[in-house]
Amino acid sequence: MIKNSTRILLVNAVNPAVEVETRYPNLGLGYLAASVRKHIPDEIITFFIADDNIKKIVAEFKPHLVGISSVSQNYNIALNYSRYFETQNIPFIIGGVHITSLPKTLPKSAIAACLGESEMTFVELVKLFIEGGFSPEKLKQIQGIAFWDGQILIETESRRLMEMDTIPPPARDLLNIRSHTYMFTSRGCPYRCTFCSSSRFWDKLRFFSAEYVVDEIEFLYQNHDVSMISFFDDLFAANRKRLKRIIRSLKNRQLLGKIKYTCSCRANVVDKELASLFSEMGIVSVGLGLESGDENILQYLKGESIHVRDNIRAVNVLKDAGIAANASFIIGSPQETVPQIMNTYNFIKNSKLDLFDIYILTPYPGTPVWEYAKKCNLISEDIKDWSILDVNVYRSPNKAVILSECLSKDEVVAYYMKFRRLRFRRNIIKVIKHPMKRDLPRMAWELLKERIYHHLNY
């Protein structure tokens, strides 16, 4: 390592053969790079962000330090990278939702794991590296990490969450930004769905200010010729007053009408006023986690604050406002019966939804569903193949972790495939008129590839 000339490789551990995993750049890694630039301005630090061709990039870029980000279903990919970096004598750090939930899965060859919100944690680790390296005594002084000291896993004191507007926007100069891109305007969610790891990772809901959000939108419009932005927040409209301020600021800067948007929302917060605000802002498509068309299963998954009638109303209100309504659904809850599964199937058939996705309930670390699966001895922290947690079961149906106590694995997968066939028929027609039709070739091709997977695997 040469002082004042440090090269840092940030790796997004995804499956490069799966289009949806590489469709958009990893903004989380962009936030890390931007934070290091902000807080260590006197050092010459060169970053490279990658999700494929890692060995080739290492040979050419010759990094001094590596950071790896991974979700649980791709953790084997992260571990393979870890073994490679170890053979190259390159120190590496692991972060992301998986290692935050299960720090004991950290390889002993890793320098440390960044737990939870990690911008300042990573900054401090980089400073330590520049100042001479990592020792257990120095690592213990950094909040929000886990590391191995011999055979003992040390977890340091949790780091306090940041004030959102102090976080610099992601370093998009390191990323491939297309005309349809995405951004975050908040972190966290006020709800605690039983299957969701995101709300546990962020702990509580926090917002970037309206001014921060509009500054970022304006930057994307002026510097990257962006024409559509998807907000990847868990619940973009959680703060309606902020939404109104965002619209007002976009109008004052003459940005209204220049960009179209998509976002995610929860059915029970959708009403005519919100749909009107969405329409005024230029939001053309809203994703809803409707999850089930059966009342009991819906409340098992999402809590007692939501009802099937909310799902129906949300779809109708959005459609009446001229906004595309998309949704995701989950089957395979422990006590879900065949009639309850068919309630969801018929809900979809009779709905005005534009597009929908279907998943089998999957236990992600840190969630109540994970704890249930552990209690039933269906899962453990010693998994050898983490890809069994891939919610896209059609890729490898035999690997799926099935939580149902009412149906066999084959029966759950068969119903899942029934939904997938319905999805293919509906979506291939609806996508032609969808507001995101600029993505038509990709969306249609993905549907066709899934159909081929169905034919080959089931």
ZIRABEL-V886638 format. One record per helix or strand. SS is the DSSP state (H for helix, E for strand). FROM is the first residue (numbers start at 1). LEN is the number of residues. Records with the same first field share a line. If there is no record, write none. Layout:
SS->FROM-LEN + FROM-LEN
//
This chain:
E->2-1 + 5-8 + 45-6 + 65-5 + 91-5 + 112-3 + 145-5 + 152-4 + 180-4 + 186-2 + 206-2 + 228-4 + 260-6 + 283-9 + 324-8 + 355-6
H->19-4 + 27-13 + 54-8 + 72-16 + 97-5 + 103-3 + 119-12 + 136-4 + 164-3 + 172-3 + 198-5 + 210-15 + 236-3 + 240-13 + 267-3 + 272-10 + 295-8 + 308-13 + 338-13 + 368-8 + 386-4 + 393-3 + 397-3 + 409-25 + 437-21
//
